[in-house]
Amino acid sequence: MISSNKKFNLLFPMLFLFPMVTFSQHLFLEKKEIRLSTVFFYGSYESVFDMDGERKLSPKTTHAGMNLNVAAGFHSRWNGMFTLPIIYNAVDGYNDPGGISTEKKIVKQGDLELGLKYLVLSNEKWKYCITAWQSLGTAKRDDSTFLHTGYADYNSRIYFDVNYKKSLKWSSGMYLGFNKRNKSNSDEVHAGITASFLIHKNLFFDARGELNYSLENQSKKPINYELGLFHNNARWILATGSFRYEIAKRLGGFVSYTVPIRGQYVYNTEIISVGITLKLSKSANVESNTDSTTSYFQRNNIN
């Protein structure tokens, strides 16, 4: 039988095989701990990334909304999760077959998702988890305007998560995942890395990088990527910086700024997010986790 310490010594080199790119909501909660978070995000843009990664002009588009996230530790090794996005999309001067209309917009539910996380190994500093997410395909697909609010393809995702916490002053985490898509959408590989630093009393700075890589193993191109919203074969690399403040022991808030670095078939814009997090627990020893923000994958219901 391999001891717990030896298991960690064997698994430690695997960390360096992961692409250096986040996660959020890839944290493990203690038993009887509940985390509620509401995230509001906004972006406005006039260009998208084409198939060669170059910027292409598009109609002026607004992509905004909110995410309601719930996570609960119902066992010492199991967490349950739930996420519900509400999406607002609007476009000015959309060029449709019937002519140019002044504005089109849509406010609809995104892809509701259920998740389950299993704690494989842990010690005082490290946590290794496996996470599975299932989309219920509740988003709106509108092929007349392409103002989609999600993929609506009942995709299934699985991740291997690693979290490291040196002290309350800093912590980090990584994940590597696979997204099995349906309805002629190509499968994807997701990866990410995050680091969190205590900079003053209850004020933290969180740095994140995220990667989405389409395997392009189904339909080779999207029908229309002019607006860059939830299209097939999308690829991107993003960087995010967040300031997070723990207002009280169980209440926190944050503001974050996301910048696209590279892309394909996805909109080109910075995203501003603000949110609040409420932690509920019957346990007196629950410590603050590393990151209370929400990643691009969850914000757009693709993680």
N, C-alpha and C positions, 0 to 999 in steps of 0.2 A: 504494500500500500504506500503510495507517494504521499508524503506529509504536505500540509497546506503551504508551508514556506517553500518547499521544493517545487510545488506546482506553480507558485508565483515566479520563481527563478526561471522555470522553463517557459512561461508565457511572456515574461518581460520583453525578450527580443522581438516578439511579434508586433509590439507597438511601433517599431521603426519601419515596418512594412506598410503602414497605413499612409495614404496621401496626406500631406500636411494641409489639410483643408478643413466644420463644426458639428455641433449638435446643439440642441436645446430641447428640453423635454426628453432628453436621453438620460435623465437622472433617476436614481433609485430612491424611493421614499421608504421610510421606516414603517413598521407595522402600526396601523391605526392613525397614520398621518394622511391628511387630505390636503391637496393643493388646488386652489381655484385661481385662475388667471383670466383676465380679459385684456385683449390686445387690440388697439386701433391702429391702422396703418394707412398711408396715403402716398400716392405717386402720380405724377403727371408727365407725359412725354410726347414727343413728336418724331421719334425714330425707333426702329427695331433693328436687331441683328439679322442679316440675311444668312443664306446657307454657307457663305464663305467667312462669316464672322465680321463682315463689314456693316457699317451703319447705313440704314436705308430710311429715307423720309417716310413718315406715316401721318395719317390724320391726328390732330391733337386729341389725346386720349387720357382719361383719368381712370386709375385703377386704385380702389380704396376698399375699406371694409373693416370688419372686426372678427376676432376669433374668441370663442369661449372654450377654454380648456379645463378639464377636470382630471386629476390623477389621484389615486388612493392606494395606500399600502394595506391590503387586506390579509397579508400573510408575511411572515419573516422573509420569504423568498419570492413573493408575487405582488406585482402592482397591476391595477386595472386603470385604463385611460379612455378618455372620450374627448373629441374635439368637434366643434360646430362652427363653421365659418359663414358669415353673411357678407356677400360681395356686392360692391357698387361699381359698375363700369359705365362710362359715358364717353361718347366720341362726338366731335364737332366736324361738320362737313363731310360725312361719310359718303363715299362714291359708290352707290349701288346701281344695279342695272337700270333702274327707273329714273336715275338722275341723282343729283347731289341734294341730300336733305340737310337741314341746318344742325340737327342734333338727334342722337339716339342714345338711350340709356337703359340700364337694367339693374334692378336690385333684387337679388335672389339668393337663396341658400346655396352654399358650396357643397362639396362632398363631405358629408358627415362620416366620421371615422371612429372605429373602436380599436383599442390597443391592449396588449398584454405583455408584461415584462417579467422575466425570470432572472433572479440573481444566481449566477453560476458559482462564483467564488468571491470572497471578500476578506479583507483584514482591516487594520486600523486606517490604512491609507488608500487601499485599492478596492475597486469594485468592478467586476466583470459581469456583464448582463447580456442576455439575448432578448430582443424586442420584436414583436410582430404587430403589424397594423393591417386592418381590413377596411377598405373603403366601401360604403353602402351605396355609392353611385347616385347620390341625390342632387348633384349639380345640374345646372341648366346649360344645355348646348344649343346655341342659336346660330345656325349656319346661314341665316339671312343677314345678320349684322356681324357675326364672329365675336360678339361680346360675351364669350363663354364665362361661366363662373366656376368651372372645374372641368375634370375629365369625364366624369360620369361613366367610368369604365370598370368599376368594381375591382380596382387593382389591389394587390396584396404585397406587403413589404416585410422584409425581415432584416434586422440589424444586429451586429455585434458591437456592444458599447463598452468602453473602458473609461472609468473615472478615477482620478487621482487627486487626493486632498492632502497637501503637505501640512497646512495649518489654516486657521481662519484668514491668514493674510493672502494666501494664493492657492489656486487649485487649477486643474486642467482636465480635459477629457477628449476622447476621440470616438469616432464610429465609422463603420464600413457596412454598407447595406445594399440589398438588391430589391428592385421594384419590378414585380411581375405584372405587366399591363395586359389589358384585354381590348376587344373591339378594334383590332388592327393597329393599336398603338404599340410602339417599340418598347422593349424592356429597358430598364435603366440601372446604372450603378450610382449610388449616393455615397458621399464621404465627407467627413468634416473634422475640424479640430477647434477647441476653444480654450481660452485661458482667462482666469478671473483674478483680479488683484484688489486688495483692500487699500484704498488710497487715503482715506481719512475717516476715522470713526466708523460710521455705518454706510459710508459711500464706497461703492465698488466700480471698477472699470472692467468690462467684459470685451474681449477681442475674439472675433470668430472668422473662420473661413469656411466656405461651402462649395462643394462640387456636385454637379449633376452631369452624368455622361450617358447619352442615349446610345444603345447598342445598334440602333437602326436595323433591326432584324425583322421588321414588319413593313408597313407602307413606308416607302423611301422618303416621301415628302408630305408636308401637311397640305390640306386642300387650299388654305389661304392663311398666310402668316402675317398679313398686313398690320394687324393690331398686336401680334405677339402674345395673345392671351391663351394659355393652356393648349398649346399646339403639340402635335406629335414631333418626335425627334429633336426636341429642344435640348440644348446644352448650355451650361453656364458655369462660371466661377465668380463668386461673390465674396466681398469682405464687409464685415459689420463691426462697428464700435458702439458700445452701450454704456451709459452711466446708470447705475442702479443704486437706489437708496432704500435701506431698510428702515421704514418710518417707525415701526414698533417691532416687537419680537415676532409677531405673526403677519405683519402687513408691510408690503414693499411696493415701490413704484420704479419705473424705468423709462428712459427715452433712448432710442437707438437710431443709427443712420447706416443704411446699407448702400454700398457702391458696387455696380457691376464692373467686372474686370474683362471678361470675355463672354461671348454668347453666340447662340445660333437659334433662330426661330423664336426669340424671346424679346420682350420689350427692353429698351435701353433707358433706364432711369434710376435715379436714387430713390430709395424708399425711407420715409420717416415713420417710425413706430413709437407709440407710447402705450403704457399698460400698467395695470396694478395686479398684485399677487397676494392672495390671502392663504395662509397656512393654518390648518386646523389639526389638532392632535390631542389624543388622550395620554400620550407619552410625555413625560417631563424632560426626557433627554434627547429630544429631536434637535439636531443641529441644522444650521442654515445650509442649504445646498449651494452649489457653485453658480448657478445661472438661472434666473427667473424669467428670462426673455423667451421669445419664440422665434425659431429659425425661419428662414425663407421657405423651406420645405413645408412646414406646418402652416405658415401664414398663407401660402398658396395651395395648401392641401395636396402636396406632392411628396411629402416625406413619408 
